[in-house]
């Protein structure tokens, strides 16, 4: 089963186009990523995005579970 999932993901990944940014970055003579990371801290932005997505996932799962529980309880009370 895991091999099937790996094969499917590899197939889907192979369908993605090549990155146009890689060609543009290759044309520059210097490595500017550490300068850009000083201005825009990507590691902190990734952690904030991960925390935000976790909160959104928790919120939606709570709302869905609350709806299911209330539907079951109301169905048993009022038939």
MOPAC internal coordinates of N, CA, C and O (Angstrom, degrees):
PM7 1SCF
backbone

  N    0.0000 0     0.00 0     0.00 0    0    0    0
  C    1.4513 1     0.00 0     0.00 0    1    0    0
  C    1.5343 1   110.77 1     0.00 0    2    1    0
  O    1.2310 1   120.73 1   137.61 1    3    2    1
  N    1.3331 1   116.22 1   -42.39 1    3    2    1
  C    1.4604 1   120.00 1   179.47 1    5    3    2
  C    1.5266 1   110.31 1   -66.25 1    6    5    3
  O    1.2310 1   120.88 1   142.16 1    7    6    5
  N    1.3200 1   115.92 1   -37.84 1    7    6    5
  C    1.4668 1   119.49 1   178.62 1    9    7    6
  C    1.5213 1   110.54 1   -64.63 1   10    9    7
  O    1.2310 1   120.33 1   143.68 1   11   10    9
  N    1.3275 1   116.98 1   -36.32 1   11   10    9
  C    1.4589 1   120.99 1   178.23 1   13   11   10
  C    1.5291 1   110.74 1   -65.85 1   14   13   11
  O    1.2310 1   120.52 1   137.69 1   15   14   13
  N    1.3181 1   116.62 1   -42.31 1   15   14   13
  C    1.4633 1   120.87 1   178.62 1   17   15   14
  C    1.5308 1   110.14 1   -65.22 1   18   17   15
  O    1.2310 1   120.35 1   137.43 1   19   18   17
  N    1.3382 1   116.94 1   -42.57 1   19   18   17
  C    1.4650 1   120.28 1   178.13 1   21   19   18
  C    1.5252 1   110.93 1   -62.07 1   22   21   19
  O    1.2310 1   120.36 1   138.26 1   23   22   21
  N    1.3163 1   116.92 1   -41.74 1   23   22   21
  C    1.4572 1   121.07 1   179.26 1   25   23   22
  C    1.5215 1   110.75 1   -64.61 1   26   25   23
  O    1.2310 1   120.54 1   136.89 1   27   26   25
  N    1.3165 1   116.57 1   -43.11 1   27   26   25
  C    1.4604 1   121.05 1   179.43 1   29   27   26
  C    1.5257 1   111.13 1   -64.24 1   30   29   27
  O    1.2310 1   120.19 1   135.82 1   31   30   29
  N    1.3320 1   117.25 1   -44.18 1   31   30   29
  C    1.4659 1   120.58 1   179.06 1   33   31   30
  C    1.5257 1   111.32 1   -66.54 1   34   33   31
  O    1.2310 1   120.24 1   142.02 1   35   34   33
  N    1.3327 1   117.16 1   -37.98 1   35   34   33
  C    1.4622 1   120.49 1   176.79 1   37   35   34
  C    1.5236 1   110.96 1   -63.80 1   38   37   35
  O    1.2310 1   120.71 1   140.19 1   39   38   37
  N    1.3195 1   116.24 1   -39.81 1   39   38   37
  C    1.4571 1   120.64 1   178.35 1   41   39   38
  C    1.5242 1   110.82 1   -64.97 1   42   41   39
  O    1.2310 1   120.55 1   135.02 1   43   42   41
  N    1.3309 1   116.55 1   -44.98 1   43   42   41
  C    1.4618 1   120.24 1   179.04 1   45   43   42
  C    1.5280 1   111.26 1   -65.35 1   46   45   43
  O    1.2310 1   120.06 1   141.99 1   47   46   45
  N    1.3243 1   117.50 1   -38.01 1   47   46   45
  C    1.4614 1   121.64 1   178.52 1   49   47   46
  C    1.5285 1   111.03 1   -66.05 1   50   49   47
  O    1.2310 1   120.65 1   143.98 1   51   50   49
  N    1.3162 1   116.35 1   -36.02 1   51   50   49
  C    1.4635 1   120.26 1   179.50 1   53   51   50
  C    1.5246 1   111.45 1   -68.48 1   54   53   51
  O    1.2310 1   119.90 1   156.27 1   55   54   53
  N    1.3142 1   117.80 1   -23.73 1   55   54   53
  C    1.4588 1   121.70 1   179.90 1   57   55   54
  C    1.5303 1   112.41 1   -77.13 1   58   57   55
  O    1.2310 1   119.92 1   161.37 1   59   58   57
  N    1.3310 1   117.76 1   -18.63 1   59   58   57
  C    1.4605 1   120.69 1  -179.37 1   61   59   58
  C    1.5236 1   110.43 1   -68.86 1   62   61   59
  O    1.2310 1   120.46 1   -34.16 1   63   62   61
  N    1.3356 1   116.72 1   145.84 1   63   62   61
  C    1.4718 1   118.55 1   179.36 1   65   63   62
  C    1.5233 1   110.73 1   -74.48 1   66   65   63
  O    1.2310 1   121.06 1   -17.85 1   67   66   65
  N    1.3279 1   115.58 1   162.15 1   67   66   65
  C    1.4566 1   120.46 1   175.95 1   69   67   66
  C    1.5211 1   109.72 1   -68.93 1   70   69   67
  O    1.2310 1   120.89 1   -26.92 1   71   70   69
  N    1.3033 1   115.90 1   153.08 1   71   70   69
  C    1.4586 1   121.34 1  -177.70 1   73   71   70
  C    1.5270 1   110.51 1   -76.35 1   74   73   71
  O    1.2310 1   119.82 1   -55.19 1   75   74   73
  N    1.3285 1   117.95 1   124.81 1   75   74   73
  C    1.4688 1   119.25 1   176.28 1   77   75   74
  C    1.5287 1   111.77 1   -73.66 1   78   77   75
  O    1.2310 1   119.99 1   159.06 1   79   78   77
  N    1.3081 1   117.63 1   -20.94 1   79   78   77
  C    1.4630 1   121.34 1  -179.29 1   81   79   78
  C    1.5231 1   110.27 1   -69.19 1   82   81   79
  O    1.2310 1   120.22 1   145.08 1   83   82   81
  N    1.3163 1   117.18 1   -34.92 1   83   82   81
  C    1.4682 1   120.58 1  -179.58 1   85   83   82
  C    1.5301 1   110.81 1   -60.11 1   86   85   83
  O    1.2310 1   120.07 1   140.76 1   87   86   85
  N    1.3171 1   117.47 1   -39.24 1   87   86   85
  C    1.4667 1   120.62 1   178.61 1   89   87   86
  C    1.5271 1   110.92 1   -68.15 1   90   89   87
  O    1.2310 1   119.99 1   141.55 1   91   90   89
  N    1.3234 1   117.62 1   -38.45 1   91   90   89
  C    1.4641 1   120.84 1   179.75 1   93   91   90
  C    1.5223 1   111.40 1   -68.30 1   94   93   91
  O    1.2310 1   120.25 1   138.94 1   95   94   93
  N    1.3243 1   117.12 1   -41.06 1   95   94   93
  C    1.4616 1   121.12 1  -179.46 1   97   95   94
  C    1.5245 1   110.19 1   -67.96 1   98   97   95
  O    1.2310 1   120.24 1   145.81 1   99   98   97
  N    1.3155 1   117.14 1   -34.19 1   99   98   97
  C    1.4576 1   120.50 1   179.73 1  101   99   98
  C    1.5210 1   113.26 1   -64.82 1  102  101   99
  O    1.2310 1   119.72 1   158.81 1  103  102  101
  N    1.3320 1   118.14 1   -21.19 1  103  102  101
  C    1.4589 1   121.83 1  -179.45 1  105  103  102
  C    1.5305 1   112.87 1   -78.41 1  106  105  103
  O    1.2310 1   119.84 1   159.34 1  107  106  105
  N    1.3269 1   117.91 1   -20.66 1  107  106  105
  C    1.4649 1   120.64 1  -179.28 1  109  107  106
  C    1.5212 1   110.74 1   -76.12 1  110  109  107
  O    1.2310 1   121.30 1   -31.47 1  111  110  109
  N    1.3219 1   115.11 1   148.53 1  111  110  109
  C    1.4628 1   120.75 1  -177.77 1  113  111  110
  C    1.5190 1   113.21 1   -87.16 1  114  113  111
  O    1.2310 1   119.49 1   165.02 1  115  114  113
  N    1.3280 1   118.58 1   -14.98 1  115  114  113
  C    1.4572 1   120.63 1  -176.78 1  117  115  114
  C    1.5132 1   110.53 1  -126.93 1  118  117  115
  O    1.2310 1   121.62 1   -18.42 1  119  118  117
  N    1.3033 1   114.50 1   161.58 1  119  118  117
  C    1.4662 1   120.79 1   178.61 1  121  119  118
  C    1.5252 1   107.61 1   -90.91 1  122  121  119
  O    1.2310 1   120.45 1   -71.94 1  123  122  121
  N    1.3200 1   116.74 1   108.06 1  123  122  121
  C    1.4587 1   120.37 1  -174.53 1  125  123  122
  C    1.5251 1   113.10 1  -102.79 1  126  125  123
  O    1.2310 1   119.61 1   179.70 1  127  126  125
  N    1.3204 1   118.35 1    -0.30 1  127  126  125
  C    1.4506 1   119.67 1  -174.56 1  129  127  126
  C    1.5202 1   112.62 1   -64.30 1  130  129  127
  O    1.2310 1   119.43 1   142.46 1  131  130  129
  N    1.3267 1   118.69 1   -37.54 1  131  130  129
  C    1.4562 1   119.21 1   179.63 1  133  131  130
  C    1.5237 1   111.03 1   -68.78 1  134  133  131
  O    1.2310 1   119.79 1   151.28 1  135  134  133
  N    1.3380 1   118.00 1   -28.72 1  135  134  133
  C    1.4681 1   120.03 1   174.44 1  137  135  134
  C    1.5278 1   110.70 1   -71.21 1  138  137  135
  O    1.2310 1   120.90 1   138.66 1  139  138  137
  N    1.3083 1   115.88 1   -41.34 1  139  138  137
  C    1.4545 1   120.30 1   178.75 1  141  139  138
  C    1.5237 1   110.72 1   -66.81 1  142  141  139
  O    1.2310 1   120.12 1   143.13 1  143  142  141
  N    1.3143 1   117.38 1   -36.87 1  143  142  141
  C    1.4543 1   121.47 1   178.67 1  145  143  142
  C    1.5243 1   111.03 1   -67.42 1  146  145  143
  O    1.2310 1   119.77 1   153.97 1  147  146  145
  N    1.3176 1   118.04 1   -26.03 1  147  146  145
  C    1.4587 1   120.82 1   176.83 1  149  147  146
  C    1.5245 1   110.24 1   -69.71 1  150  149  147
  O    1.2310 1   120.35 1   144.28 1  151  150  149
  N    1.3416 1   116.94 1   -35.72 1  151  150  149
  C    1.4659 1   121.69 1   179.89 1  153  151  150
  C    1.5235 1   110.44 1   -81.27 1  154  153  151
  O    1.2310 1   120.11 1   132.99 1  155  154  153
  N    1.3141 1   117.40 1   -47.01 1  155  154  153
  C    1.4657 1   123.20 1  -179.24 1  157  155  154
  C    1.5220 1   107.32 1  -118.05 1  158  157  155
  O    1.2310 1   119.59 1   -79.90 1  159  158  157
  N    1.3315 1   118.39 1   100.10 1  159  158  157
  C    1.4691 1   120.35 1  -177.45 1  161  159  158
  C    1.5380 1   111.28 1   -73.49 1  162  161  159
  O    1.2310 1   121.04 1   -82.57 1  163  162  161
  N    1.3240 1   115.61 1    97.43 1  163  162  161
  C    1.4547 1   120.65 1  -174.90 1  165  163  162
  C    1.5274 1   112.40 1   -65.89 1  166  165  163
  O    1.2310 1   119.69 1   147.07 1  167  166  165
  N    1.3261 1   118.20 1   -32.93 1  167  166  165
  C    1.4562 1   119.38 1  -179.58 1  169  167  166
  C    1.5214 1   111.05 1   -67.00 1  170  169  167
  O    1.2310 1   119.87 1   140.57 1  171  170  169
  N    1.3174 1   117.86 1   -39.43 1  171  170  169
  C    1.4617 1   120.81 1   177.83 1  173  171  170
  C    1.5262 1   110.09 1   -69.83 1  174  173  171
  O    1.2310 1   120.35 1   139.08 1  175  174  173
  N    1.3263 1   116.94 1   -40.92 1  175  174  173
  C    1.4627 1   120.44 1   178.25 1  177  175  174
  C    1.5268 1   110.88 1   -62.64 1  178  177  175
  O    1.2310 1   119.93 1   142.30 1  179  178  177
  N    1.3155 1   117.73 1   -37.70 1  179  178  177
  C    1.4671 1   120.64 1   178.27 1  181  179  178
  C    1.5254 1   110.22 1   -66.89 1  182  181  179
  O    1.2310 1   119.70 1   138.99 1  183  182  181
  N    1.3243 1   118.18 1   -41.01 1  183  182  181
  C    1.4676 1   120.45 1   178.54 1  185  183  182
  C    1.5258 1   111.89 1   -66.08 1  186  185  183
  O    1.2310 1   119.97 1   139.93 1  187  186  185
  N    1.3256 1   117.66 1   -40.07 1  187  186  185
  C    1.4619 1   120.83 1   177.54 1  189  187  186
  C    1.5220 1   110.43 1   -65.19 1  190  189  187
  O    1.2310 1   120.25 1   138.27 1  191  190  189
  N    1.3229 1   117.12 1   -41.73 1  191  190  189
  C    1.4668 1   120.60 1   178.36 1  193  191  190
  C    1.5264 1   111.13 1   -64.01 1  194  193  191
  O    1.2310 1   120.44 1   139.37 1  195  194  193
  N    1.3274 1   116.76 1   -40.63 1  195  194  193
  C    1.4599 1   120.54 1   178.10 1  197  195  194
  C    1.5271 1   111.19 1   -63.38 1  198  197  195
  O    1.2310 1   120.13 1   137.63 1  199  198  197
  N    1.3230 1   117.36 1   -42.37 1  199  198  197
  C    1.4625 1   120.91 1   178.46 1  201  199  198
  C    1.5234 1   110.75 1   -65.66 1  202  201  199
  O    1.2310 1   120.18 1   138.79 1  203  202  201
  N    1.3249 1   117.27 1   -41.21 1  203  202  201
  C    1.4581 1   121.13 1   179.21 1  205  203  202
  C    1.5313 1   110.94 1   -63.07 1  206  205  203
  O    1.2310 1   120.54 1   135.27 1  207  206  205
  N    1.3342 1   116.57 1   -44.73 1  207  206  205
  C    1.4653 1   119.94 1   178.85 1  209  207  206
  C    1.5230 1   111.83 1   -64.46 1  210  209  207
  O    1.2310 1   120.13 1   144.24 1  211  210  209
  N    1.3277 1   117.36 1   -35.76 1  211  210  209
  C    1.4598 1   120.75 1   176.95 1  213  211  210
  C    1.5244 1   110.58 1   -64.40 1  214  213  211
  O    1.2310 1   120.30 1   137.85 1  215  214  213
  N    1.3168 1   117.04 1   -42.15 1  215  214  213
  C    1.4666 1   120.69 1   178.46 1  217  215  214
  C    1.5221 1   111.38 1   -64.95 1  218  217  215
  O    1.2310 1   120.24 1   138.13 1  219  218  217
  N    1.3225 1   117.15 1   -41.87 1  219  218  217
  C    1.4632 1   120.54 1   178.50 1  221  219  218
  C    1.5262 1   110.32 1   -64.06 1  222  221  219
  O    1.2310 1   120.23 1   137.97 1  223  222  221
  N    1.3244 1   117.17 1   -42.03 1  223  222  221
  C    1.4611 1   120.90 1   178.01 1  225  223  222
  C    1.5231 1   111.01 1   -62.74 1  226  225  223
  O    1.2310 1   120.00 1   137.52 1  227  226  225
  N    1.3069 1   117.61 1   -42.48 1  227  226  225
  C    1.4623 1   122.15 1   177.69 1  229  227  226
  C    1.5182 1   110.47 1   -63.19 1  230  229  227
  O    1.2310 1   119.89 1   136.73 1  231  230  229
  N    1.3109 1   117.82 1   -43.27 1  231  230  229
  C    1.4631 1   122.17 1   179.85 1  233  231  230
  C    1.5286 1   111.15 1   -61.39 1  234  233  231
  O    1.2310 1   120.30 1   131.13 1  235  234  233
  N    1.3348 1   117.02 1   -48.87 1  235  234  233
  C    1.4602 1   119.57 1  -179.17 1  237  235  234
  C    1.5297 1   112.14 1   -67.26 1  238  237  235
  O    1.2310 1   119.98 1   140.64 1  239  238  237
  N    1.3171 1   117.65 1   -39.36 1  239  238  237
  C    1.4635 1   119.20 1   178.98 1  241  239  238
  C    1.5288 1   110.33 1   -66.29 1  242  241  239
  O    1.2310 1   119.80 1   143.39 1  243  242  241
  N    1.3471 1   117.99 1   -36.61 1  243  242  241
  C    1.4554 1   120.50 1   176.26 1  245  243  242
  C    1.5197 1   110.94 1   -64.46 1  246  245  243
  O    1.2310 1   120.09 1   135.49 1  247  246  245
  N    1.3276 1   117.44 1   -44.51 1  247  246  245
  C    1.4636 1   120.01 1   179.67 1  249  247  246
  C    1.5234 1   112.16 1   -64.09 1  250  249  247
  O    1.2310 1   120.11 1   139.11 1  251  250  249
  N    1.3060 1   117.40 1   -40.89 1  251  250  249
  C    1.4709 1   120.11 1   179.49 1  253  251  250
  C    1.5150 1   110.73 1   -67.37 1  254  253  251
  O    1.2310 1   120.18 1   136.06 1  255  254  253
  N    1.3354 1   117.27 1   -43.94 1  255  254  253
  C    1.4635 1   119.21 1   179.46 1  257  255  254
  C    1.5214 1   111.13 1   -66.45 1  258  257  255
  O    1.2310 1   119.89 1   142.64 1  259  258  257
  N    1.3332 1   117.82 1   -37.36 1  259  258  257
  C    1.4641 1   120.67 1   177.24 1  261  259  258
  C    1.5176 1   110.46 1   -63.31 1  262  261  259
  O    1.2310 1   120.04 1   137.67 1  263  262  261
  N    1.3163 1   117.53 1   -42.33 1  263  262  261
  C    1.4589 1   120.90 1   179.25 1  265  263  262
  C    1.5228 1   111.27 1   -63.94 1  266  265  263
  O    1.2310 1   120.34 1   136.73 1  267  266  265
  N    1.3176 1   116.96 1   -43.27 1  267  266  265
  C    1.4624 1   120.35 1   179.80 1  269  267  266
  C    1.5220 1   110.45 1   -64.83 1  270  269  267
  O    1.2310 1   119.95 1   135.65 1  271  270  269
  N    1.3134 1   117.71 1   -44.35 1  271  270  269
  C    1.4647 1   120.79 1  -179.28 1  273  271  270
  C    1.5207 1   110.74 1   -64.16 1  274  273  271
  O    1.2310 1   119.68 1   133.75 1  275  274  273
  N    1.3247 1   118.22 1   -46.25 1  275  274  273
  C    1.4577 1   120.47 1   179.50 1  277  275  274
  C    1.5169 1   111.87 1   -64.96 1  278  277  275
  O    1.2310 1   119.74 1   143.95 1  279  278  277
  N    1.3199 1   118.10 1   -36.05 1  279  278  277
  C    1.4657 1   120.33 1   176.83 1  281  279  278
  C    1.5142 1   111.14 1   -64.38 1  282  281  279
  O    1.2310 1   119.98 1   139.33 1  283  282  281
  N    1.3088 1   117.64 1   -40.67 1  283  282  281
  C    1.4612 1   121.69 1   179.68 1  285  283  282
  C    1.5341 1   109.61 1   -67.57 1  286  285  283
  O    1.2310 1   120.40 1   134.30 1  287  286  285
  N    1.3262 1   116.84 1   -45.70 1  287  286  285
  C    1.4655 1   120.79 1  -178.09 1  289  287  286
  C    1.5270 1   110.04 1   -65.11 1  290  289  287
  O    1.2310 1   119.78 1   133.44 1  291  290  289
  N    1.3111 1   118.03 1   -46.56 1  291  290  289
  C    1.4673 1   120.29 1  -179.93 1  293  291  290
  C    1.5192 1   111.89 1   -65.86 1  294  293  291
  O    1.2310 1   120.41 1   146.57 1  295  294  293
  N    1.3183 1   116.82 1   -33.43 1  295  294  293
  C    1.4681 1   119.36 1   178.36 1  297  295  294
  C    1.5204 1   110.22 1   -67.21 1  298  297  295
  O    1.2310 1   119.89 1   142.15 1  299  298  297
  N    1.3494 1   117.81 1   -37.85 1  299  298  297
  C    1.4644 1   120.91 1   178.97 1  301  299  298
  C    1.5282 1   111.28 1   -72.94 1  302  301  299
  O    1.2310 1   119.63 1   145.54 1  303  302  301
  N    1.3199 1   118.30 1   -34.46 1  303  302  301
  C    1.4634 1   120.84 1  -179.43 1  305  303  302
  C    1.5203 1   113.00 1   -74.07 1  306  305  303
  O    1.2310 1   120.73 1   136.76 1  307  306  305
  N    1.3138 1   116.21 1   -43.24 1  307  306  305
  C    1.4604 1   120.30 1  -173.65 1  309  307  306
  C    1.5264 1   114.14 1  -107.67 1  310  309  307
  O    1.2310 1   120.95 1  -175.36 1  311  310  309
  N    1.3092 1   115.80 1     4.64 1  311  310  309
  C    1.4533 1   120.93 1   174.30 1  313  311  310
  C    1.4308 1   114.13 1    73.06 1  314  313  311
  O    1.2310 1   120.10 1   180.00 1  315  314  313

